[in-house]
Amino acid sequence: MPKFAKRFLIGATIILVVPVLILLCINVYLQSSGVQERIRNAAADAIGADIQIQSTTYTPWEGLVLKGISIPDSTTPDSNALEAAALRIRFSLGPLFQKRFVVTECALFEPRLIIRQMDNGNWIVPLMPRVKPAPTEEISPEPSSARGASFAAELQRLRLGSGEIAFIDARKRTVLLLERTDIDATLTPEMTAEGRIAISRMKLGNSLQLRRIESPFTWDGSALDVPKIQGQLAGGELTGRYHIRTGTAPAFALTAELKNILLRKLADEAGIEPGKTDGKLQGTLTIQGDPRQTEGLSGNGRLELIEAKLKPVEFLSRLGELFQIDELQLLKLGDAWINLTIGNGQVNVDELFLQSENLIIRGKGPVHFNGKLNLEAKLLINQKLHNQLKSLLGKNFVESEDPEYRELPFTVKGTVARPKTDILKKLTNISLDGDVGGFLQNILRAIPRQDAGKDGGKEGK
């Protein structure tokens, strides 16, 4: 073999083998117990929590990959506050030999994060920067041979891919669930951050489901600002802004605007049988206060229904069937809104107004945060509908401020999930706990029909 060919082969072999040997040495170095412990400690300091790792590998193109990531839940035994398929840490090699761990990117893949509320109202977030205690003259830290000298950690970028974040309150209820969440943020040495968040689906309790939520955000170490929220709710649009301040006196503020929300889809997603419900919802809502205490929350809102069709309460619906009054079977609302204020541990309905062609429903009163209702309401009907209800059922309507309508006061109590009304008693002067349908059919026989009277007169003759 010519000399040139031999030299070329030797050089090529060196070029190929040396990087492999270097990479092998790096992995052997990283797999050593002392270095892994140091990296684990540095990663824990960068993330802000104790971290457990199943395996560690390194490649120049992927960086340091920690698989089988978990962070124990300090509030719940035998459970984790965070689990992730992998944590990829890309860092500069040079500073590593100077005991500096400069992380250019820290990415969590398919994590599940649990944020719990304690009994005092505080929320525990496992991924918060650690606050190191100030050194004192009396107590000086002693070097630990087990841990070794930790690297000085610096995190420049944080990413979270296809994550799930669950907020669990003090009663162990999942009040907020964020699914397929992506976060991309750049960080400073002072642990401030700026980036963007995208959420595929957000579930509020068991009722509302928001989709495709996106917004930029900033974090200054004590306050999170999400200024341009955009998302979808029941086929419509949601926009808003959210700001929360942490610390000894936490506070938050939320502003939301709804447009073209489909009532049928909203009811279906909330697990409510929509029936013939149709129309659109729009409105605004603002709420602020201490996130730990519902009693201190305040705010206001206004919701409007556009071209809405709603099934009324069961009793009115059955009346419509028996008297063949279409309007009582399905309310086609020409004008409908609700004005709300929030304060003193409750949502107060300042005014509820629903108007169809021949009737109006008005109401006001408190709705407590525990779901209990106490509304004072009125059913107003015009002369046409009053005549259709016959004298037996219409006699309890009294004059109203509007001369074209007569009104019947009633109350709505119970809970939001199971409202109860005394409208039947007010309308018939009979308190009834049995079958409403059977009762209506019985009293209907006592109502003289015009066609029956004519026929009866002919027969009498």
C-alpha positions as CSV (number, residue, x, y, z in Angstrom):
1,M,0.0,0.0,0.0
2,P,1.4,3.4,-0.9
3,K,2.7,5.6,1.9
4,F,0.2,8.3,1.1
5,A,-2.7,5.9,1.4
6,K,-1.5,4.6,4.7
7,R,-1.1,8.1,6.1
8,F,-4.6,9.0,4.8
9,L,-6.1,5.9,6.5
10,I,-4.3,6.6,9.7
11,G,-5.4,10.2,9.7
12,A,-9.0,9.3,8.8
13,T,-9.0,6.7,11.6
14,I,-7.8,9.3,14.1
15,I,-10.4,11.8,13.0
16,L,-13.2,9.2,13.4
17,V,-11.9,7.5,16.5
18,V,-10.8,10.5,18.6
19,P,-14.3,12.1,18.8
20,V,-15.8,8.8,19.7
21,L,-13.2,8.3,22.4
22,I,-13.8,11.8,23.7
23,L,-17.5,11.2,23.7
24,L,-17.0,7.9,25.5
25,C,-14.8,9.6,28.1
26,I,-17.3,12.3,28.6
27,N,-20.1,9.7,29.2
28,V,-17.8,7.7,31.5
29,Y,-17.1,11.0,33.3
30,L,-20.8,11.9,33.5
31,Q,-21.8,8.4,34.6
32,S,-19.4,8.5,37.6
33,S,-21.3,8.8,40.9
34,G,-19.6,12.0,42.0
35,V,-20.2,13.9,38.8
36,Q,-23.8,12.7,38.4
37,E,-24.4,13.8,42.0
38,R,-23.0,17.2,41.2
39,I,-25.0,17.5,38.0
40,R,-28.1,16.4,39.8
41,N,-27.5,19.0,42.5
42,A,-26.9,21.7,39.9
43,A,-30.0,20.8,37.9
44,A,-32.0,20.8,41.1
45,D,-30.8,24.2,42.0
46,A,-31.6,25.5,38.5
47,I,-35.1,24.0,38.6
48,G,-35.8,24.8,42.2
49,A,-36.6,21.4,43.6
50,D,-35.1,18.1,44.6
51,I,-35.0,15.9,41.5
52,Q,-34.7,12.2,41.0
53,I,-33.2,10.7,37.8
54,Q,-33.2,7.2,36.4
55,S,-30.5,7.5,33.8
56,T,-28.1,10.0,32.3
57,T,-26.6,10.2,28.8
58,Y,-24.7,12.8,26.8
59,T,-24.3,13.5,23.0
60,P,-23.1,16.7,21.4
61,W,-26.3,17.1,19.4
62,E,-28.8,16.3,22.2
63,G,-26.8,17.5,25.2
64,L,-27.3,15.9,28.6
65,V,-30.5,13.8,28.7
66,L,-31.9,12.8,32.0
67,K,-34.6,10.2,31.7
68,G,-37.2,9.1,34.2
69,I,-37.5,12.5,35.9
70,S,-39.6,12.9,39.1
71,I,-39.9,15.4,41.9
72,P,-41.5,14.1,45.1
73,D,-44.6,15.8,46.4
74,S,-43.7,17.2,49.8
75,T,-47.4,17.4,50.8
76,T,-48.5,13.9,49.8
77,P,-46.6,10.7,50.7
78,D,-45.7,8.2,47.9
79,S,-46.6,10.6,45.2
80,N,-44.8,13.0,42.8
81,A,-45.4,16.7,42.2
82,L,-43.7,16.3,38.8
83,E,-43.1,13.4,36.5
84,A,-41.5,13.7,33.0
85,A,-40.4,11.3,30.3
86,A,-37.1,13.2,30.0
87,L,-35.3,16.4,30.8
88,R,-32.8,17.6,28.2
89,I,-30.1,20.0,29.3
90,R,-28.0,21.6,26.7
91,F,-24.9,23.2,28.2
92,S,-21.4,24.5,27.3
93,L,-18.6,22.0,27.9
94,G,-15.9,24.6,28.6
95,P,-17.4,26.1,31.8
96,L,-18.2,22.6,33.1
97,F,-14.5,21.9,33.9
98,Q,-14.4,25.2,35.8
99,K,-17.3,24.0,38.0
100,R,-19.7,26.3,36.1
101,F,-22.9,24.7,34.7
102,V,-24.1,27.1,32.0
103,V,-27.4,25.6,30.8
104,T,-28.3,27.1,27.4
105,E,-31.6,25.1,27.3
106,C,-33.6,23.1,29.8
107,A,-36.5,21.2,28.2
108,L,-39.0,18.9,29.9
109,F,-40.8,16.4,27.7
110,E,-44.3,15.2,28.4
111,P,-44.3,16.4,32.1
112,R,-47.2,16.1,34.5
113,L,-47.1,18.8,37.1
114,I,-49.3,19.0,40.1
115,I,-49.8,22.3,42.0
116,R,-51.6,21.8,45.3
117,Q,-53.4,24.2,47.5
118,M,-52.7,24.0,51.2
119,D,-55.2,24.4,54.0
120,N,-54.1,28.0,54.6
121,G,-54.9,28.8,50.9
122,N,-51.3,28.9,49.6
123,W,-50.5,27.1,46.4
124,I,-47.3,24.9,46.3
125,V,-45.4,25.1,43.0
126,P,-42.5,22.6,42.8
127,L,-40.7,24.4,40.1
128,M,-39.8,27.7,41.8
129,P,-36.3,29.0,42.4
130,R,-34.9,28.1,45.8
131,V,-34.3,31.0,48.2
132,K,-31.0,30.4,49.9
133,P,-30.8,31.4,53.5
134,A,-28.4,34.2,54.3
135,P,-25.2,33.1,56.0
136,T,-24.8,33.8,59.7
137,E,-21.7,34.2,61.8
138,E,-22.8,31.5,64.3
139,I,-23.4,28.8,61.7
140,S,-20.9,28.2,58.9
141,P,-21.6,25.6,56.2
142,E,-19.3,22.6,56.3
143,P,-18.2,20.9,53.1
144,S,-20.0,17.6,52.4
145,S,-17.8,14.8,50.9
146,A,-21.0,13.0,49.8
147,R,-22.3,15.8,47.7
148,G,-19.0,17.2,46.5
149,A,-18.6,20.8,45.3
150,S,-21.8,21.8,43.4
151,F,-21.5,23.5,40.1
152,A,-22.5,27.1,39.8
153,A,-25.7,26.8,37.8
154,E,-27.0,29.3,35.2
155,L,-30.2,28.6,33.3
156,Q,-30.8,30.6,30.1
157,R,-33.8,29.0,28.5
158,L,-36.7,26.8,29.7
159,R,-39.0,24.8,27.6
160,L,-41.9,22.5,28.4
161,G,-43.4,20.3,25.7
162,S,-46.8,18.5,25.7
163,G,-47.2,18.9,29.4
164,E,-50.2,18.5,31.7
165,I,-50.6,20.9,34.7
166,A,-53.3,20.1,37.4
167,F,-54.3,22.6,40.1
168,I,-55.8,20.7,43.0
169,D,-57.5,22.6,45.8
170,A,-57.4,22.0,49.5
171,R,-60.5,19.7,49.2
172,K,-58.5,17.6,46.7
173,R,-60.6,18.7,43.7
174,T,-59.1,19.4,40.4
175,V,-60.2,23.0,39.8
176,L,-58.1,23.6,36.8
177,L,-56.5,21.3,34.3
178,L,-54.1,22.4,31.5
179,E,-53.6,19.7,28.8
180,R,-50.9,19.6,26.1
181,T,-49.2,22.7,27.4
182,D,-46.2,24.2,25.7
183,I,-44.0,26.8,27.3
184,D,-40.9,28.5,25.8
185,A,-39.1,31.1,27.9
186,T,-35.8,32.8,28.1
187,L,-34.4,33.4,31.6
188,T,-31.9,35.8,33.2
189,P,-29.4,35.0,36.0
190,E,-31.9,36.8,38.3
191,M,-34.5,34.2,37.3
192,T,-36.8,36.6,35.5
193,A,-38.4,35.1,32.4
194,E,-40.1,36.1,29.2
195,G,-41.7,33.8,26.7
196,R,-44.9,32.3,25.3
197,I,-47.4,29.7,26.5
198,A,-49.8,27.6,24.4
199,I,-52.5,25.3,25.9
200,S,-54.4,22.8,23.8
201,R,-57.3,22.5,26.3
202,M,-58.1,24.1,29.7
203,K,-60.8,22.5,31.9
204,L,-62.3,24.7,34.6
205,G,-63.9,22.3,37.1
206,N,-66.4,20.1,35.3
207,S,-68.1,22.8,33.4
208,L,-66.0,25.0,31.0
209,Q,-63.6,23.8,28.4
210,L,-61.4,26.4,26.7
211,R,-59.2,25.4,23.7
212,R,-56.2,26.7,21.8
213,I,-55.2,29.3,24.4
214,E,-52.1,31.3,23.6
215,S,-50.4,34.4,25.1
216,P,-47.0,35.9,25.7
217,F,-46.0,36.2,29.4
218,T,-43.4,37.7,31.6
219,W,-42.1,36.8,35.1
220,D,-40.0,39.2,37.2
221,G,-39.3,36.9,40.1
222,S,-42.4,37.9,42.0
223,A,-45.2,38.6,39.5
224,L,-46.5,36.8,36.5
225,D,-48.2,38.8,33.7
226,V,-50.1,37.2,30.9
227,P,-51.3,40.2,28.9
228,K,-52.8,39.0,25.6
229,I,-54.8,35.8,26.1
230,Q,-56.6,34.4,23.1
231,G,-58.6,31.2,23.0
232,Q,-61.7,29.4,22.0
233,L,-64.8,28.6,24.1
234,A,-67.7,26.6,22.8
235,G,-67.2,27.7,19.2
236,G,-66.6,31.3,20.2
237,E,-63.7,33.6,21.1
238,L,-62.2,34.4,24.5
239,T,-59.7,37.2,25.0
240,G,-58.3,38.6,28.2
241,R,-55.5,39.4,30.6
242,Y,-54.2,37.8,33.8
243,H,-51.8,39.1,36.4
244,I,-50.7,37.6,39.7
245,R,-48.3,38.8,42.3
246,T,-46.8,36.3,44.8
247,G,-45.2,36.8,48.1
248,T,-46.6,37.6,51.6
249,A,-49.5,39.6,50.1
250,P,-50.5,37.7,46.9
251,A,-53.1,39.2,44.6
252,F,-54.4,38.6,41.1
253,A,-56.5,40.3,38.5
254,L,-58.3,38.7,35.6
255,T,-60.2,40.4,32.7
256,A,-62.0,38.3,30.1
257,E,-64.2,39.1,27.1
258,L,-66.5,36.5,25.4
259,K,-67.8,36.7,21.8
260,N,-70.1,34.5,19.8
261,I,-70.2,31.6,22.4
262,L,-72.6,28.9,21.1
263,L,-75.1,28.1,23.9
264,R,-75.8,24.6,22.5
265,K,-72.1,23.7,22.5
266,L,-71.6,25.3,25.9
267,A,-74.3,23.2,27.5
268,D,-73.1,20.1,25.8
269,E,-69.5,20.6,27.0
270,A,-70.7,21.2,30.5
271,G,-72.5,17.9,30.5
272,I,-76.0,19.4,30.4
273,E,-78.6,18.1,28.0
274,P,-78.9,21.1,25.6
275,G,-82.4,20.1,24.2
276,K,-83.6,22.9,21.9
277,T,-81.2,25.4,23.4
278,D,-79.7,27.7,20.8
279,G,-78.3,31.2,20.4
280,K,-75.1,32.9,21.3
281,L,-73.5,34.4,24.5
282,Q,-71.2,37.4,24.8
283,G,-70.0,39.5,27.7
284,T,-67.2,40.7,29.9
285,L,-66.0,39.7,33.3
286,T,-63.4,41.2,35.7
287,I,-62.3,39.7,39.0
288,Q,-59.5,40.5,41.4
289,G,-58.3,39.8,44.9
290,D,-56.3,37.4,47.1
291,P,-56.3,34.0,45.4
292,R,-56.2,32.3,48.8
293,Q,-59.4,33.8,50.1
294,T,-62.7,33.8,48.2
295,E,-64.2,36.2,50.7
296,G,-61.9,39.0,49.5
297,L,-62.6,38.6,45.8
298,S,-64.3,41.5,44.0
299,G,-65.4,42.2,40.4
300,N,-68.2,42.7,38.0
301,G,-69.6,41.3,34.8
302,R,-72.3,41.5,32.1
303,L,-73.5,38.6,30.0
304,E,-75.9,38.9,27.0
305,L,-77.8,36.3,25.0
306,I,-78.2,36.9,21.3
307,E,-81.1,35.3,19.4
308,A,-81.4,32.8,22.2
309,K,-83.8,29.9,22.6
310,L,-84.1,28.3,26.0
311,K,-86.2,25.6,27.6
312,P,-87.9,27.2,30.6
313,V,-88.2,25.5,34.0
314,E,-90.0,22.1,34.0
315,F,-93.3,23.5,35.4
316,L,-93.7,26.2,32.8
317,S,-92.7,23.8,30.1
318,R,-95.4,21.3,31.2
319,L,-97.9,24.2,31.3
320,G,-97.0,25.0,27.7
321,E,-97.6,21.4,26.7
322,L,-101.0,21.1,28.4
323,F,-102.3,24.5,27.3
324,Q,-100.6,24.2,23.9
325,I,-98.7,27.4,24.4
326,D,-95.5,27.2,22.3
327,E,-93.9,30.1,24.1
328,L,-93.9,28.3,27.4
329,Q,-92.4,25.2,25.9
330,L,-89.5,27.1,24.3
331,L,-88.6,30.7,25.1
332,K,-87.5,32.6,22.1
333,L,-85.7,35.6,23.7
334,G,-85.6,38.9,22.0
335,D,-83.7,40.6,24.8
336,A,-81.7,38.8,27.6
337,W,-78.9,39.8,29.9
338,I,-77.5,39.4,33.4
339,N,-75.5,42.0,35.4
340,L,-73.2,40.7,38.1
341,T,-71.1,42.0,40.9
342,I,-68.6,39.9,43.0
343,G,-67.9,40.7,46.7
344,N,-68.4,39.5,50.3
345,G,-67.9,35.9,49.3
346,Q,-70.7,35.7,46.7
347,V,-71.7,36.6,43.2
348,N,-74.6,39.0,43.3
349,V,-77.1,39.0,40.5
350,D,-77.9,42.7,40.2
351,E,-80.4,42.2,37.4
352,L,-81.5,39.1,35.4
353,F,-83.8,40.0,32.4
354,L,-85.3,37.6,29.9
355,Q,-87.9,38.8,27.5
356,S,-89.8,36.8,24.8
357,E,-92.9,37.9,22.8
358,N,-95.4,37.7,25.6
359,L,-93.6,37.2,28.8
360,I,-90.7,38.6,30.9
361,I,-88.6,37.0,33.7
362,R,-86.7,39.3,36.0
363,G,-84.6,38.4,39.0
364,K,-81.9,39.4,41.5
365,G,-80.1,38.1,44.5
366,P,-77.0,36.4,45.7
367,V,-75.3,33.2,44.4
368,H,-72.8,32.0,47.0
369,F,-69.4,30.5,46.0
370,N,-70.6,27.2,47.4
371,G,-73.3,27.2,44.7
372,K,-76.3,28.1,46.9
373,L,-79.0,30.4,45.4
374,N,-81.4,32.9,46.9
375,L,-83.0,34.8,44.0
376,E,-86.1,37.0,44.2
377,A,-87.8,36.8,40.8
378,K,-90.9,37.8,38.9
379,L,-92.8,36.3,36.0
380,L,-94.6,38.9,33.9
381,I,-97.1,38.0,31.2
382,N,-99.2,40.2,28.9
383,Q,-102.9,40.0,28.4
384,K,-102.7,37.6,25.5
385,L,-100.8,35.0,27.6
386,H,-102.9,35.7,30.6
387,N,-106.0,34.8,28.7
388,Q,-104.4,31.6,27.4
389,L,-103.6,30.5,31.0
390,K,-107.4,30.6,31.9
391,S,-108.7,32.1,35.1
392,L,-107.8,29.1,37.3
393,L,-104.1,29.6,36.8
394,G,-104.0,33.3,35.9
395,K,-105.9,34.7,38.9
396,N,-102.8,34.9,41.1
397,F,-101.1,37.4,38.7
398,V,-101.2,40.9,40.0
399,E,-100.8,44.3,38.4
400,S,-97.2,45.4,37.7
401,E,-95.5,48.7,37.1
402,D,-96.0,48.1,33.3
403,P,-99.7,48.4,32.6
404,E,-99.3,45.9,29.7
405,Y,-98.2,43.1,32.0
406,R,-99.4,41.3,35.1
407,E,-96.8,39.7,37.4
408,L,-96.3,36.8,39.7
409,P,-93.4,37.0,42.3
410,F,-91.5,33.8,43.1
411,T,-88.2,32.7,44.5
412,V,-85.4,30.5,43.3
413,K,-83.3,28.7,45.9
414,G,-81.4,25.4,46.2
415,T,-78.1,25.2,44.3
416,V,-76.9,26.1,40.8
417,A,-76.8,22.4,40.0
418,R,-80.3,21.8,41.5
419,P,-82.3,25.0,41.6
420,K,-85.7,25.0,43.3
421,T,-88.6,27.4,42.8
422,D,-91.9,28.0,44.5
423,I,-93.6,29.2,41.3
424,L,-96.0,26.3,41.3
425,K,-97.2,27.1,44.7
426,K,-97.5,30.8,43.9
427,L,-99.4,30.0,40.7
428,T,-101.9,27.5,42.1
429,N,-101.9,28.2,45.9
430,I,-101.1,24.5,46.4
431,S,-97.8,23.2,47.8
432,L,-96.9,20.0,45.9
433,D,-94.2,17.5,46.3
434,G,-95.5,14.8,44.0
435,D,-95.7,14.5,40.3
436,V,-96.2,17.9,38.6
437,G,-97.4,16.4,35.4
438,G,-100.2,14.3,37.0
439,F,-101.3,17.4,39.1
440,L,-101.5,19.5,36.0
441,Q,-103.6,16.9,34.2
442,N,-106.0,16.8,37.1
443,I,-106.5,20.5,37.5
444,L,-106.8,20.9,33.7
445,R,-110.1,18.9,33.9
446,A,-111.6,21.7,36.1
447,I,-110.9,24.4,33.5
448,P,-114.0,25.0,31.4
449,R,-113.1,24.9,27.7
450,Q,-115.0,27.1,25.3
451,D,-115.4,24.3,22.7
452,A,-116.6,21.8,25.4
453,G,-119.1,24.3,26.7
454,K,-120.6,24.8,23.2
455,D,-120.9,21.1,22.6
456,G,-122.4,20.6,26.0
457,G,-125.0,23.2,25.4
458,K,-126.0,21.5,22.2
459,E,-126.3,18.2,24.0
460,G,-128.4,19.8,26.7
461,K,-130.8,21.1,24.2
